[in-house]
């Protein structure tokens, strides 16, 4: 696993010990950031289920202004901090050992990009989208939410303040892009 572009391009990232996370594969990260890159400069990012921190770190490396990383796993938090140090991007990051839903329900901050890659097969992505939709201030004007799930998890959901813009499938990974209505 590595940073694919920007100021930290080529830097190797450490994986979270064990099998509690599923880092994004380069074959998914490359097209994802081809889509996101034009919007990244100056953007505030929320990496909701941080894991290794790979997505938020990539966003910072390619021009995002700041990123908040959340995870409840202590090993993931340590890994994110290590990866931020290795890439030199720690000054632009805030790493919080907290539950994503508690954070979403209590923060007053807004983000230009919210990345949702939760534990698989538990419907967590649906709950996360519902909370984001209930708190429209979380998404800055013109911002987007990107969900990373297994295609088998996909189900239609109605959200009053978010609309699906597009889907992209890469093997066993589905990316769904949402924007404010």
C-alpha positions in Angstrom: 0.0 0.0 0.0 1.4 3.4 -1.0 0.5 7.0 -1.7 -0.2 7.2 -5.4 0.1 11.0 -6.0 1.0 14.4 -4.7 3.5 15.5 -2.2 3.9 12.1 -0.5 3.8 10.1 -3.8 5.4 6.7 -3.5 5.6 6.6 0.3 4.8 3.2 1.7 1.9 3.0 4.2 1.7 0.6 7.1 -1.3 -1.7 7.3 -3.3 -2.1 10.6 -2.2 -5.3 12.3 -4.7 -8.2 12.1 -7.7 -8.4 9.8 -10.0 -5.7 11.3 -9.7 -3.4 8.4 -9.8 -3.6 4.6 -7.5 -1.0 3.0 -8.5 0.4 -0.4 -6.6 -1.3 -3.2 -4.5 0.8 -5.6 -6.7 -0.3 -8.5 -9.6 1.4 -6.8 -7.7 4.4 -5.3 -6.3 5.5 -8.6 -9.6 6.0 -10.4 -11.2 7.4 -7.2 -8.6 10.1 -7.0 -8.8 10.7 -10.8 -12.4 11.7 -10.0 -11.7 13.6 -6.8 -8.5 15.4 -7.7 -10.1 18.5 -9.3 -12.0 19.3 -6.1 -9.3 18.5 -3.6 -7.3 21.8 -3.3 -8.3 23.5 -0.1 -10.9 20.9 0.8 -11.7 19.7 4.4 -12.0 15.9 4.5 -13.6 13.5 7.0 -12.3 9.9 6.8 -15.1 8.4 8.8 -13.8 4.9 9.4 -10.1 5.7 9.1 -8.5 2.2 9.2 -5.0 2.8 7.8 -5.8 6.4 6.9 -4.9 5.7 3.3 -7.8 7.7 1.7 -7.5 10.8 3.9 -3.7 10.7 3.5 -4.1 10.5 -0.3 -6.4 13.4 -0.2 -3.9 15.5 1.9 -1.1 14.5 -0.4 -3.1 15.6 -3.4 -4.1 19.0 -2.1 -6.8 18.8 0.6 -6.3 21.4 3.3 -7.1 19.2 6.3 -8.5 15.8 7.2 -10.2 14.4 10.3 -9.6 10.7 10.8 -12.0 8.7 13.0 -11.7 5.1 14.2 -12.6 3.1 17.3 -9.8 0.6 16.9 -6.7 1.6 18.9 -4.4 -0.2 16.4 -6.0 1.7 13.6 -5.4 5.0 15.4 -1.7 4.1 16.0 -1.4 3.1 12.3 -3.0 6.3 11.0 -0.6 8.4 13.2 2.4 6.4 12.0 1.3 6.8 8.3 0.8 10.6 8.8 4.3 10.9 10.3 5.9 8.9 7.5 4.2 11.0 4.9 4.9 14.3 6.7 1.2 15.2 6.6 0.5 15.1 10.4 0.3 18.9 10.7 -2.8 18.9 8.4 -4.5 16.1 10.3 -6.7 15.5 13.3 -6.8 11.9 14.5 -9.7 11.0 16.9 -10.2 7.7 18.7 -13.9 7.9 18.7 -17.1 6.4 17.4 -18.1 7.8 14.0 -21.7 8.2 14.9 -21.0 10.1 18.1 -18.8 12.4 16.1 -21.3 12.9 13.3 -24.1 13.6 15.8 -22.1 16.1 17.8 -19.8 18.0 15.5 -20.6 21.5 14.2 -18.0 21.2 11.4 -18.6 21.0 7.7 -16.6 18.9 5.2 -16.1 19.1 1.4 -15.6 15.3 1.3 -16.8 12.7 3.7 -15.4 9.2 3.0 -17.4 6.3 4.3 -15.7 2.9 4.2 -17.2 1.0 7.2 -17.0 -2.6 8.3 -18.7 -4.7 5.7 -22.0 -6.5 5.7 -23.4 -4.7 8.8 -25.4 -2.0 7.1 -23.2 0.6 8.7 -22.9 2.6 5.5 -26.7 3.1 5.4 -26.7 4.4 9.0 -23.8 6.7 8.3 -25.6 8.2 5.2 -28.8 8.7 7.2 -27.0 10.6 10.0 -25.2 12.7 7.4 -28.5 13.4 5.6 -30.2 14.3 8.9 -27.4 16.9 9.6 -27.0 18.7 6.3 -24.4 21.2 7.7 -21.9 18.3 7.8 -21.5 18.6 4.0 -20.1 21.9 2.9 -21.7 23.6 -0.2 -20.7 21.7 -3.3 -19.3 18.8 -1.1 -19.7 15.1 -1.7 -20.0 11.9 0.2 -18.2 8.8 -1.2 -19.2 5.4 0.1 -17.0 2.3 -0.4 -18.8 -1.0 0.0 -19.0 -4.5 -1.4 -21.5 -4.6 -4.3 -23.4 -7.3 -2.5 -24.3 -4.7 0.2 -26.0 -2.3 -2.2 -29.6 -1.5 -1.5 -31.7 1.5 -2.5 -32.1 4.1 0.2 -34.1 7.3 0.2 -32.4 10.4 1.6 -34.1 13.7 1.8 -30.9 15.8 1.6 -28.5 13.6 -0.4 -28.8 12.3 -3.9 -26.7 9.6 -5.6 -24.6 11.1 -8.4 -22.8 8.0 -9.7 -21.6 4.5 -9.0 -18.3 3.0 -10.0 -17.5 -0.8 -9.6 -14.0 -2.2 -9.4 -14.1 -5.9 -8.8 -15.5 -6.5 -5.3 -15.5 -2.8 -4.5 -18.3 -0.4 -5.2 -17.9 3.4 -4.9 -21.1 5.4 -4.6 -20.9 9.2 -4.9 -23.5 11.4 -3.2 -24.1 15.2 -3.2 -26.5 17.5 -1.5 -29.9 17.9 -3.1 
